[in-house]
Amino acid sequence: MRTLNRITTGSAQFDELLAGGIESQSITEFFGEFRTGKTQLCHTLCVSSQLGYDLGGGQGKVLYVDTEGNFRPERITAIAERFSLDPEGCLENVIHCRAMTHEQQMEAIIQASALFHETG
């Protein structure tokens, strides 16, 4: 049985507001005004989720359900370097899909769940 942990946002102050970071084993939705940092936060979480538990990570893989077409692999690369992680390895651990409807979002979650279960 996996335990719940918190994934760092990369900001100690933001982590403190969130009671330690973003909760693992859950679906988190970010929304807000244009240019408020939502995409940057999601890209950062794609990387920080792969950090060791001792560094505020989850040692895991990530599903990035992109509803606006904003996913940028080059951002993952830059952020991975910031966290001293292998950029290519980080990209391999991010499953990115584009979803335009609620139904597509749910299908992506179901398919990724099966894939994560198979690959560990």
C-alpha positions as CSV (number, residue, x, y, z in Angstrom):
1,M,0.0,0.0,0.0
2,R,1.4,3.4,-1.0
3,T,1.4,6.2,1.5
4,L,0.3,9.7,0.9
5,N,3.0,12.3,0.7
6,R,3.3,15.9,-0.4
7,I,5.2,17.0,-3.5
8,T,7.1,20.2,-3.4
9,T,6.1,23.1,-5.7
10,G,9.7,24.3,-5.7
11,S,8.7,27.2,-3.4
12,A,9.0,26.8,0.4
13,Q,6.5,29.6,0.9
14,F,3.9,28.0,-1.5
15,D,4.5,24.6,0.1
16,E,3.8,26.1,3.5
17,L,0.5,27.5,2.2
18,L,-0.4,24.1,0.9
19,A,0.4,22.3,4.2
20,G,3.6,20.8,2.8
21,G,3.0,20.7,-1.0
22,I,0.7,19.1,-3.5
23,E,-0.9,15.9,-2.2
24,S,0.1,12.8,-4.0
25,Q,-2.3,10.1,-5.2
26,S,-4.9,12.6,-6.1
27,I,-6.0,14.8,-9.0
28,T,-5.2,18.4,-8.6
29,E,-6.7,21.1,-10.9
30,F,-5.2,24.6,-11.2
31,F,-7.2,27.5,-12.5
32,G,-6.8,31.2,-12.6
33,E,-6.3,34.3,-14.7
34,F,-4.0,34.3,-17.7
35,R,-0.3,34.5,-17.0
36,T,-0.5,33.8,-13.2
37,G,2.0,30.8,-13.3
38,K,-0.3,27.8,-13.7
39,T,1.6,26.3,-16.5
40,Q,5.0,27.0,-14.9
41,L,3.7,25.3,-11.7
42,C,2.6,22.2,-13.6
43,H,5.9,22.0,-15.4
44,T,7.7,22.3,-12.1
45,L,5.6,19.6,-10.6
46,C,6.4,17.3,-13.5
47,V,10.0,17.4,-12.4
48,S,9.6,17.7,-8.6
49,S,7.4,14.7,-8.5
50,Q,10.4,12.7,-9.6
51,L,12.6,13.8,-6.8
52,G,13.4,11.5,-4.0
53,Y,11.1,11.4,-1.0
54,D,13.7,13.1,1.1
55,L,13.7,16.1,-1.3
56,G,10.0,16.5,-1.3
57,G,9.3,14.4,-4.3
58,G,7.4,11.2,-5.0
59,Q,10.0,9.2,-7.0
60,G,7.3,8.7,-9.6
61,K,5.8,9.3,-13.0
62,V,3.5,12.1,-14.0
63,L,0.4,12.4,-16.2
64,Y,0.1,15.9,-17.7
65,V,-3.4,16.4,-19.1
66,D,-3.0,19.5,-21.3
67,T,-6.3,21.3,-22.0
68,E,-4.8,24.4,-23.5
69,G,-1.8,23.2,-25.6
70,N,0.7,24.7,-23.2
71,F,3.0,21.7,-22.5
72,R,6.6,22.5,-23.4
73,P,9.2,19.7,-23.2
74,E,12.0,22.4,-23.2
75,R,10.6,23.7,-19.9
76,I,10.8,20.2,-18.3
77,T,14.5,20.1,-19.5
78,A,15.3,23.5,-17.9
79,I,13.6,22.7,-14.7
80,A,15.2,19.2,-14.5
81,E,18.6,20.9,-14.8
82,R,17.6,23.3,-12.0
83,F,16.9,20.3,-9.7
84,S,20.1,18.5,-10.9
85,L,18.1,15.7,-12.5
86,D,18.6,14.1,-15.9
87,P,16.4,16.0,-18.4
88,E,15.9,13.1,-20.7
89,G,15.0,10.8,-17.9
90,C,12.5,13.3,-16.6
91,L,10.9,13.7,-19.9
92,E,10.5,9.9,-20.2
93,N,8.6,9.9,-16.9
94,V,6.0,12.4,-18.1
95,I,3.1,11.1,-20.0
96,H,1.6,14.1,-21.9
97,C,-1.8,14.1,-23.6
98,R,-4.0,16.7,-25.0
99,A,-7.6,16.7,-23.9
100,M,-10.3,19.0,-25.2
101,T,-13.3,17.7,-23.4
102,H,-14.1,16.2,-20.0
103,E,-14.6,12.8,-21.6
104,Q,-11.1,13.0,-23.1
105,Q,-9.7,14.0,-19.7
106,M,-11.3,11.0,-18.0
107,E,-10.2,8.6,-20.8
108,A,-6.6,9.9,-20.4
109,I,-6.7,9.3,-16.7
110,I,-8.0,5.7,-17.1
111,Q,-5.4,4.9,-19.8
112,A,-2.6,6.4,-17.7
113,S,-3.7,4.5,-14.6
114,A,-3.5,1.2,-16.5
115,L,-0.1,2.2,-17.9
116,F,1.3,3.3,-14.5
117,H,0.1,0.0,-13.0
118,E,1.8,-2.1,-15.7
119,T,5.1,-0.2,-15.6
120,G,5.3,0.4,-11.8
